[in-house]
Structures are given as C-alpha cells and as structure tokens.
Amino acid sequence: MSFYNFSEGEDPGAEDEHYMRLALHEAQKAFDAEEIPIGAIVVCKGRIVGRGYNLTEQLNDVTAHAEMQAFTAASQTLGGKYLKECTLYVTIEPCVMCAGASYWTQIGRMVYGANEPKRGFTTKGASLLHPKTVVKSGVLAEECGALMKKFFENKRG
C-alpha cells in the first residue's frame, strides 16, 4: 500500500491532485485493456487501501466498474465493509450504481474528476450518496475527460 505525507502549509488541493493522478494511472490500465477508461483509488488516513479500473469487458460483468473494484479491495484491506474514514478518488463522476454502492460503504468523502452529464449520479440527485459523504468535483477534470474522449474517438475511428 502507498503512503503520501503532506507537509503543513502545502496546498490542500495538492493531495487531491496526487491521488487523482494515481486514479488516472488506473484509468490508463483500463484504456490499454480496451475498457472504458475510468480509474478509482480509495485512501484511508494517507494510505491507499483499494484501487480499481473498469473490468466490465474482461469479466463480462456490467457491475465491474472501477469504483466497485476499489470498494471491494478497500473493504478487504481494512477488514470491514464501512469506509467512513476513507476518500474515493475516481476519474469520472460515478454512475447511479456506484453512487448507491458508495452510500452502502458510507464513504466519508468522494472526489471525482470530469462530470458525466449522461450517466452520472448528479443527473438523478445527490441524495443517492450517504448524507455524511462530502463531495468534491472537478479535480484534474480536463485530463480525466481527455482520456475518455480519446477512448471513444478511437472506438469510432
């Protein structure tokens, strides 16, 4: 598992950008495997406890989203199903299914990159999340969105 210590006085957004870059690395793995390039990292107390990327094609499983993979890994690492003290970093706004899963994990914080105007959970309302979950969006949004755009351009071209 990875640790990253942030010094006092450091830009508070630097931590979110650091972990989002790691989520982008996971998304690149999905891209390379010809999966929709979404990556996720779960961090608890400065430690990466779960990571994942889309595996829906490889596993022939529509529920094998990046967030679901990361939640499962985090729960196994921590030895419990609740992720109250954790942050989910995900490159694209979670879908309704993944937002619902985050509700059940009671994730403390969710940070995502690019918005997903067609299938993102915010199209249905933030009430899909646990009431105590804090959300931050737009972290490295341009980079996160660019990988998705490139993926779909390659599929069409």
N, C-alpha and C positions, 0 to 999 in steps of 0.2 A: 504494500500500500504506500501511497505517496503522501508526503507532508510538505507544506509550504508555509513558512513563517513570515508574517508581515510585520515590519517594524512600525513603531509608534510614529505618527505623523505622515505615514505613507498614504497616498491617495486611496480612499476607501474603495473606489471603483477598480483599482488595480487587482485586488483579489478576485473580483467577479470576472475581470478580463482574463486573468490567468487560468481560472478553471473553465471558462468558456472556450479558451484555446484548446484545452485538453478535450473538451466535448467535440470541438471541431475536428480534432485528430480522430476521434471515434467515428464521426460522420464521414471522414475520408476513407476509413476502412469499409464503410457501407458502400460508398461511391465505387471504390475499387472492386467490390464484390457484386456490382450492378444492382445494389439495393438502393432504395430511396435514401439519400444521404442525410440522415438525422443521427446525431450522437448525443449521449447523455452521460453525466457524471453525478454521483451522489457523494457529497462531502459532509463529514461529521467532525466537528472540533478540529479543523485543519487537516483532516486525513481523508483521502479518497477511500470510500468503503464499497463503492459499486460503480460500475461503468457498463455501457452497452451501446449498441448501434442496431439499426434495423436489420432483422434477420427473417423477414416475412417470406421472402422467396426461397431462401436456403432451407428454412424449416417447414415451408409450406403451411404457415400458421399466420393468419391475419392478426393475431394478438401479439406477435413477436416484435413489438415496437421497441425502439431504443430505451424509452423510459421504463417499460415493463422489465426489460433485461437488467437495467440498472437497479430498479427497486428490488428485484429478486436477489441480485448479487449483494446489495447493501443489507438486506434482511438476513441473509446467510452469514455475512461477515460479522454483523452485530449480534446475531443470535436472537433476534426478535423482529416482529412484524411492524412495529411502530417506529417511524423515523422523525419523531418530533423535534429532535435537536439537529436535524440534517438539512442541507440545501441541495435541491435538484438543479443542476445546470443542464439545459437542453437547447440545442441549436435552433430549433423551430418551435413555435408555440404548440403546446400539446393538444392533441385531439380530445374529444369528449371522453373516450375510453380511458386515455392516460390521465386526464384530469380527475376522472372518477377514481382511478386507482390511487392517485395522489391523495385524494380525500381519505381513502381507507388506510393509507400508511400514516396519515396525519403529518405529512411532511411539513417541517417548520417554515421553509422558505423555498420559493421556486423562482429561478432566474432563467429567462429564455431570450434567445437572440431575435430572429426575424418573426414577424407576425405571420399567421396563416389565415388569410381572410375567408377561405372557402371552408376549411375543416377544423379550424382552431376552436378551442373551448370557449373563447370570449364571444364567439358568434351565438352561443347559447346562454351565456351569462356566467359570471364569476361564482355564482352560488354552487357550481359544481365542485369547487375547492372546499377544503376544510376551513371553517370560519377563522381559525388562527393562522392559516397559511399566509405569509407575506409574499407578494409577487413583485418582481422587477422585470421589466421587458426592455428590449432594445439593446442589449449588451452585444456588441460586435454584430449588430443586425445586418449590416451590409455584407460582411464576409459570410455569415451564415446563409443569407439569402442567395448569395452568388453561387455557392456550391449547389444549391437546389436548382437554380436557373440553368447552370451548366449541365447538370444531370438530365433535365428534361429537354434541353436543346439537343443533347447527344442522342436521346431516345427518338426525337422527331426527325433528326437529320440523318 
